Amino acid sequence: MLRSRFRAISAGANEAVNLKGAQVAGALVFDPELLEHVPGRCRRLTVDGLTYTGVPETGPGWDWLDLLRHGTPSYAAQPYQRLAAGYRALGDERQVREILMAQRDDQLARTQPRPRWTERLWGRITKYTLGYGYQPWRALIFLAAVLVLSCVLAVVLGWHGALAQAKDTAAAGQPCTVMQRVSVGLDLNLPVGASLARAGCGLPKNAASETAAWLTSIPGQVIELRFSRAW
């Protein structure tokens, strides 16, 4: 129980509290407000290898996960895994996912030597699109945004000559209907085959026109390809 009258102050290269490898047989009760390091916050404690039962009990307004990220001198995987195991035993899977995502954030930010820029960039992409794989529901939001963008571009650019009725239709060469243009936007990003509404609508004979080029190079298709690889 590190609270109440307990207080630790340090300076220089030493941490205020060193719990590296410590084994706590029961619960860990900890008040981070009683820790101080001059001049920074990142050396308030060391907890790599620390074991305990349950989850740490901290003071009001404090978060043990925030301490792992901002109160320790360097990244270590074990403290995050120990905390995640505690919440998993409680059945709180949402908190477990948040902890593992925070671990990945810390890993990319403080691992020494630093990861290559390509790994950091890929980590940022997977963070916002998939939550590092712990929040796959983000994929649906991402896909919905791509579909909306495709449909809007198909409707707007189709009206300006990017799409036209097929030659075997009664209105060959005429602009496609709104329904047909929306179908084109959906078909560009959903691999389910051509829809009936799009059957008579496609690129005009002068498909090399500027509007047709914009429609066939929708940025969302490139994004979706990369996203599919991550999935």
Phi, psi and omega in degrees: 000105181253080180202191179059252185275356181286138176208140181223129179229135179219171179212166178071222185271356183269142176278153179295320178226130179249107178247025181296123179074006181289148179241115179257118185290332181243214181281151177258114178253122193215130178246099184297342181293343181270005178256143178209136175229132180255121011255358188246175181263343190281001178239035179285327180201159174238128186226012180296123182091355179292133176236151181198173177258149180068217178236150181297143175258116182250172180291168180301134177080004180248152183229124180298325179296321177294325178295320179299324184279320189243353182250358180252154186285338183204167180284140172213138184282324188303316180300322178292316181295323178295317179294318179297321179297323179297315179287329177295323177295333177276352181082014181266081183290331178298315179294324178300315179297320179297321180295314182292327175292319177296324177298316180295321176301312182294322179299315180290331185272327190235001178296137177242130354293156185298143176300156178298155184298330179294321178293321179294321178294314179297324177297319179295320179296312181291334177295312185279336182265330185227359185060042183060021181092354181268349177227069183295345178298340177297337179299322180294319178295317180297314180296320178298319179296320178296318180295318178298316179299317181296316181294318179298314179296320180296319180292313184289309182289328177297326178291336181259024171102002181285338180228148180211159177297142180292160185293337181269014176258167182292333181246049182306134178085348180278158180301147178288158176287165179300318180299318179294320180292321176297320179297322177298315179300321178290317183295333181294335186235356176245113183282063181240012180088168182287138179276164180294324181295334182268353188308322183257019184229136178194191179294141179288175180299324177271056185294352178277003180297161185296319181294321178295323179296319178298318183292321183279355178237043179300125182304331182299331180293321178294317180298317182295324179299314179294322181295320179297324178294320179294323180296000000 
